[in-house]
Amino acid sequence: MITDVHTHHVPKGWPDLGRPGAPSLRVESEREAVILVGGAEFRRIGHECWDPRARLEAMDRDGVDRQVVSPTPVFFGYDRPAAEGVRIARIFNDLALEICDGDRLVPFCQVPLQDPDLACEELDRCLANGHRGVEIGNHAGDRDLDDDGIVRFLAHCAGRGVPVFVHPWDMPSGPRLDRWMAQWLVGMPAETHLSILAMILGGVFDRVPDTLRICFAHGGGSFGFWLGRFENAWHRRKDVIGVSRLPPSGYLGRFSVDSAVFDERALRLLVDTFGEDHVMLGSDYPYPLGESPAGGLIRTAGFLTDAARDKLLRRNAEAFLG
């Protein structure tokens, strides 16, 4: 079962979310729609976001047997009061099950991460209804993944054996980042890097069981490239950042990354840094910055052995999904 662990869905409409500026959908045809945020166009999407038949046809063309289907982060609603966050999560989680009908589309839910207790409750509800894992944003407001409440939620995931997919979202904006899709090209890698730093320096890996299965999107952002700088700083400035039990490299076996890096040299760096057991196919389907055909980079990478290629395409995802 070749598995793509990084794809997203958007339902074809949802109830009014009940707040000014909430995301909405303008359906323009049976095959096209536009996500609106605050009445402004956020992203144009196609029917593959909501039509399982279109997804399955694309998977067949790409030779992908199974997709992990996660929410689109713009719908997380972490900035809303907790009760409203629960309502938003329930709406999109229930609609996701209508899209993920069948064994080939594996639904991951979203939770109101701003309230860890409610997040645990929503996760348990979703698991009972058929979800297989959870996607979370890399932060909730100014609270990073080492926030005590978020750590409690991650420990709950570890206890339930639930895989966690971390996706960057809510990137900083400003004149220097609002050009050229710089929020996506610079902000997303930086946000993901920062969330892994928080897991290490915030002591999350020291506090949660090693049964936690967690994967970071987009190849872990810039973390793999800058691990040496991080390691050097940990040893030379322990008075500032030497707060984890182990140096940064000591945690490399505790998390995975996806393969959405689009360049064989970058993929080699991921495999060399994280190990061939901790990199999984991730395409970011069906969005324009995703890999198409899904898995093309792994299939053609000349440095991979057949055994390593099999791990990246199949076996590592099986272990991640449990």
Buried (B, 14 or more C-beta within 10 A) or exposed (E): EBBBBBBBBBBBEBEEBEEEEBBBBEEEEEEEBBBBBEEEEBBEBBBBBBBBEBBBEBBEEBEBBBBBBBBBBBBBBBEBEBEBBBBBBBBBBBBBBEBBEEEBBBBBBBBBBBBBEBBBBBBBBBBEEBBBBBBBBBBBEEBBBBBEBBBBBBBBBBEEEBBBBBBBBBBEEEEEBEEEEBBBEBBBBBBBBBBBBBBBBBBBBBEBEEEBBBBBBBBBBBBBBBBEEBBEBBEEEEEEBBEBEEBBBBBBEBBBBBBBBBEBEBBBBBBEBBBBBBBBBBBBBBBEEBBBBBBBBBBEBEEBEEEBBBBBBBBBBEBBBE
